[in-house]
Amino acid sequence: MFRWMAFLGALFLSTVASASDRYEGYYYPEITSTEEFSRLIREAPPADKGVRVAFVTNLTASQLAAPESPRFVFFAKGDDAKHLIIIALDDDVFSTLYRARAVLAQMTSNMRNNDFFREQDLQFVATFYDFLQFMDFDTLVISDGETWAHEVTFTDG
């Protein structure tokens, strides 16, 4: 009886674990590294699914409007679009986690021109991760789309 209950418990836990990340193995390979990022500021304007989806739509539209082909794509997934995924489309752009972080740092530079950052006097300290937290994303996964995937979990500290 104890073995049967242990088996059912293990089965339940494995089902919960796989359900929590149903995108692994579909949009990106197995998560190979993780980190937590704590919120820089506690107060932020309310963000909902519409804000997150519009953000990803605007990023995609600006990429498609550029003269060159996009080198990576954005997806907002989950019931409330709280899971941001960024996947490389070629072998060079995110060939390492360090190059992927460099692209995120470049996105930080672009976000610092945002009115919200300037109004909150955050243009010199906030990062792209902070911006994602302002929009109430729970996680970010960035991947080369082939061999590695890095997951950032946003916490309240």
Secondary structure, DSSP 8 states (H G I E B T S, - for coil): -HHHHHHHHHHHHHHHHHHHTTTBTTTB----EEEEEE-S-S------HHHHHHHHHHHHHHHHHSSS--SEEEEEESTTS-EEEEEESSTTTTSSHHHHHHHHHHHHHHHTTSHHHHHTT-TTT--HHHHHHHTT--EEEEE-SSS-EEEEEEE--
